[in-house]
Amino acid sequence: MTDDDLYDNQTISFLEELWGEGFLSPGGPDEVRRVLHGVDVSGKRALDIGCGSGACVVLMAHDLGAEHVTGIDVEEPVCAAARRRAELGGVSSRVTIEKVEPGPFPFPDESFDVVFSKDSIIHIPDKAAMAKDAFRILKPGGMFAASDWLIGHDDDPSPEMVEYIKSEDLDFAMASPATYEKAMREAGFEDVELVNRNPWYAEVAAEELAWLTGDERPGLEERHGKEFIGHQVETWTKMLRVLQKGEHCPHHIRGRKPE
């Protein structure tokens, strides 16, 4: 682990307690299946961009029947957690976890049938370059299916959004739905679809804040530290404001590479 790691073991432990073992973003297995709605993973080779601690990789290999899943991330703590989870899930022979450097994906052209990501490409600033590179490594007919945390407009973020992003301290690089759609189409994707998940997560985030501030708080403080939990409460409070006004709008993004 280095000083630059955004997701250290303390953060991983807290997020998994909040969102489920192996998940570093909300919604669990059900949300993964929604992201992959209409995308057949069975018998396919899939890439998980920003695989985190490995739940999505294991789900695609074990539950959805992928032939092989490659998970990539830029931080060793989450890669190590993902490798352990694949082994525990009995799918290590069909899973590869690679620590990579930020930048172009280190794979040859037409390597994958499916390129997937669950709320990780928010850390990639250049969405156009990401879309072009995802298109490059997909086989003809392959599918891109991801979720990402978006901002609802192309103007400067509101003061409330600036405060929220500052509180997260996770190098968020939010793009608008219009920017994403343009990036996908200019990369060459067809059947581009964006699905706004703001109504769902605004409700879920309110429940998460209630959990953080309710009867569970003393136990959370004991397990994760009083200062750490206090910061999470502050962050969730700021996040809920921008969710409720619609400026923070998680989306599903899908597209198909032509045959």
Number of C-alpha atoms within 10 A of each C-alpha: 12 9 6 8 14 16 19 16 14 12 14 21 18 18 18 17 14 16 15 17 16 24 23 28 16 20 17 17 16 10 15 21 16 15 22 23 12 11 17 15 21 16 13 19 22 28 28 24 22 24 29 32 27 27 22 26 34 28 19 28 28 17 13 16 16 23 16 23 30 19 28 26 22 18 21 18 20 27 24 16 18 29 22 14 20 24 13 11 14 13 20 19 11 17 25 18 24 19 17 17 12 11 11 12 16 13 11 10 14 14 16 25 23 27 25 30 26 26 22 21 21 21 17 17 14 15 21 19 16 19 22 18 18 26 26 20 21 25 20 15 14 26 29 27 25 24 26 21 25 25 24 21 17 12 8 9 16 11 10 14 19 13 15 21 19 14 16 16 10 13 13 17 16 26 20 20 23 14 15 19 21 16 19 28 17 13 19 16 24 16 13 18 14 18 14 17 17 21 13 13 20 22 13 15 18 18 12 19 18 16 15 20 16 10 10 11 17 15 11 18 15 10 13 15 13 15 10 14 20 14 13 18 19 14 19 19 16 20 24 21 17 22 22 17 12 16 20 26 26 27 22 24 23 26 25 24 22 15 7
